């Protein structure tokens, strides 16, 4: 009987070592791998060689190009021109800027894109300045005359319905 208890306690030592490996070592290895991956992910964007100053310079160039191509104007002036160009267009009652989700009032400074969608000037400037090339609603190019994507519809088509609720 004494032999049985000794053999049982001897086998338990191996089980304790396996339990230690599973409970302590594996989570430590996982945590170490996670720390290494997070460190690499944080350092990787800094390795592209572009400084914040050069990014800001490129952003300013894009905004200058946007400003020279699509002038900012008051919403009421844009709406009047749109009504003359497209008399069959729906009325402009309670129009929202889909970027900031605020309503456009008559005095709002806006940019009307070639696709006939309209946004606050500050919103579309920020949108375009963050390297977005396309209208947030219909995904047509913001800058007219730029190279057209293969699947982009032609300019002669009416704008698509953006959202249906």
C-alpha positions as CSV (number, residue, x, y, z in Angstrom):
1,X,0.0,0.0,0.0
2,X,2.8,2.3,0.7
3,X,4.2,1.6,-2.8
4,X,0.9,2.6,-4.4
5,X,0.9,6.0,-2.8
6,X,4.5,6.6,-3.8
7,X,3.8,5.7,-7.4
8,X,0.8,7.9,-7.5
9,X,2.7,10.9,-6.1
10,X,5.5,10.3,-8.6
11,X,3.2,10.5,-11.6
12,X,1.7,13.7,-10.2
13,X,5.0,15.5,-10.6
14,X,4.9,15.2,-14.3
15,X,1.3,16.4,-14.4
16,X,2.2,19.4,-12.3
17,X,5.0,20.3,-14.8
18,X,2.6,20.0,-17.7
19,X,0.0,22.1,-15.9
20,X,2.7,24.8,-15.2
21,X,3.6,24.9,-18.9
22,X,0.0,25.3,-20.0
23,X,-1.0,27.7,-17.3
24,X,2.1,30.0,-17.2
25,X,4.4,29.5,-20.1
26,X,1.9,29.5,-23.0
27,X,0.1,32.7,-21.9
28,X,3.5,34.4,-21.4
29,X,4.6,33.4,-24.9
30,X,1.3,34.6,-26.4
31,X,1.7,37.9,-24.5
32,X,5.3,38.3,-25.7
33,X,4.2,37.7,-29.3
34,X,1.4,40.2,-29.0
35,X,3.8,42.8,-27.6
36,X,6.2,42.3,-30.5
37,X,3.4,42.6,-33.1
38,X,2.0,45.7,-31.5
39,X,5.5,47.3,-31.4
40,X,6.0,46.5,-35.1
41,X,2.6,47.9,-36.0
42,X,3.3,51.1,-34.1
43,X,6.8,51.6,-35.7
44,X,5.8,50.6,-39.3
45,X,4.0,53.8,-40.2
46,X,7.1,55.9,-39.2
47,X,9.3,53.9,-41.6
48,X,7.7,55.2,-44.8
49,X,10.1,58.1,-44.9
50,X,7.5,60.8,-45.3
51,X,7.5,63.5,-42.6
52,X,4.4,65.3,-41.2
53,X,5.6,68.4,-42.9
54,X,5.7,66.8,-46.4
55,X,2.3,65.3,-45.8
56,X,0.8,68.7,-44.9
57,X,2.5,70.2,-48.0
58,X,0.8,67.6,-50.2
59,X,-2.5,68.1,-48.5
60,X,-2.3,71.9,-49.0
61,X,-1.5,71.4,-52.7
62,X,-4.6,69.1,-53.0
63,X,-6.8,71.7,-51.3
64,X,-5.5,74.5,-53.6
65,X,-6.3,72.4,-56.6
66,X,-9.8,71.7,-55.2
67,X,-10.3,75.4,-54.5
68,X,-9.3,76.4,-58.0
69,X,-11.6,73.8,-59.6
70,X,-14.7,73.7,-57.4
71,X,-15.4,77.1,-55.9
72,X,-17.1,77.5,-52.5
73,X,-20.4,79.4,-52.5
74,X,-23.4,80.0,-50.4
75,X,-26.0,77.2,-50.5
76,X,-28.8,79.5,-51.6
77,X,-26.7,80.5,-54.7
78,X,-25.9,76.9,-55.6
79,X,-29.5,75.8,-55.2
80,X,-30.7,78.6,-57.5
81,X,-28.2,77.6,-60.2
82,X,-29.2,73.9,-59.8
83,X,-32.9,74.7,-60.2
84,X,-32.2,76.5,-63.5
85,X,-29.9,73.7,-64.7
86,X,-32.2,70.9,-63.6
87,X,-35.8,72.0,-63.2
88,X,-37.0,68.4,-62.7
89,X,-34.7,67.9,-59.7
90,X,-36.4,67.4,-56.3
91,X,-36.8,70.4,-54.0
92,X,-34.0,71.4,-51.7
93,X,-35.9,71.2,-48.5
94,X,-33.9,70.2,-45.4
95,X,-30.7,69.1,-47.2
96,X,-28.1,67.4,-45.0
97,X,-24.4,67.3,-45.4
98,X,-23.8,63.5,-45.2
99,X,-20.2,64.0,-43.9
100,X,-21.1,65.9,-40.7
101,X,-24.9,65.1,-40.7
102,X,-25.8,68.8,-40.2
103,X,-28.5,70.6,-42.1
104,X,-27.5,73.0,-44.8
105,X,-29.0,76.5,-44.4
106,X,-29.2,79.2,-47.0
107,X,-26.1,80.9,-45.7
108,X,-23.9,77.8,-45.5
109,X,-20.6,77.8,-47.4
110,X,-20.8,74.7,-49.6
111,X,-19.0,73.0,-52.5
112,X,-21.3,71.6,-55.1
113,X,-19.6,68.7,-56.8
114,X,-20.0,67.7,-60.5
115,X,-22.3,64.9,-59.5
116,X,-24.7,67.5,-58.1
117,X,-24.1,66.5,-54.5
118,X,-23.5,69.3,-52.1
119,X,-21.5,69.4,-48.8
120,X,-20.3,72.0,-46.3
121,X,-17.0,73.5,-47.6
122,X,-15.1,72.6,-44.5
123,X,-16.4,69.0,-44.6
124,X,-15.5,68.3,-48.3
125,X,-12.2,70.1,-47.8
126,X,-11.4,67.8,-44.9
127,X,-12.7,64.7,-46.8
128,X,-10.7,65.5,-49.9
129,X,-7.6,66.5,-47.9
130,X,-7.5,63.1,-46.3
131,X,-6.8,61.5,-49.7
132,X,-10.4,60.6,-50.6
133,X,-10.8,61.0,-54.3
134,X,-14.5,60.2,-54.6
135,X,-17.9,61.7,-53.6
136,X,-19.0,60.3,-50.3
137,X,-22.4,59.5,-51.8
138,X,-22.1,58.3,-55.3
139,X,-18.4,57.5,-55.5
140,X,-17.7,59.6,-58.6
141,X,-14.5,61.5,-58.8
142,X,-14.5,64.8,-56.9
143,X,-12.1,66.5,-59.3
144,X,-13.5,66.7,-62.8
145,X,-11.1,65.9,-65.7
146,X,-9.1,63.4,-63.6
147,X,-8.5,59.9,-65.1
148,X,-11.8,58.0,-64.8
149,X,-11.9,54.6,-63.2
150,X,-13.0,51.6,-65.3
151,X,-16.2,51.0,-63.3
152,X,-17.1,54.7,-62.8
153,X,-20.3,55.8,-64.6
154,X,-20.1,58.3,-67.4
155,X,-21.0,62.0,-66.7
156,X,-24.2,61.8,-68.9
157,X,-26.0,59.5,-66.5
158,X,-28.2,61.0,-63.8
159,X,-26.8,60.7,-60.2
160,X,-27.9,57.5,-58.5
161,X,-30.2,57.4,-55.5
162,X,-27.9,57.6,-52.5
163,X,-29.9,56.2,-49.7
164,X,-33.3,54.7,-49.5
165,X,-34.9,54.4,-46.1
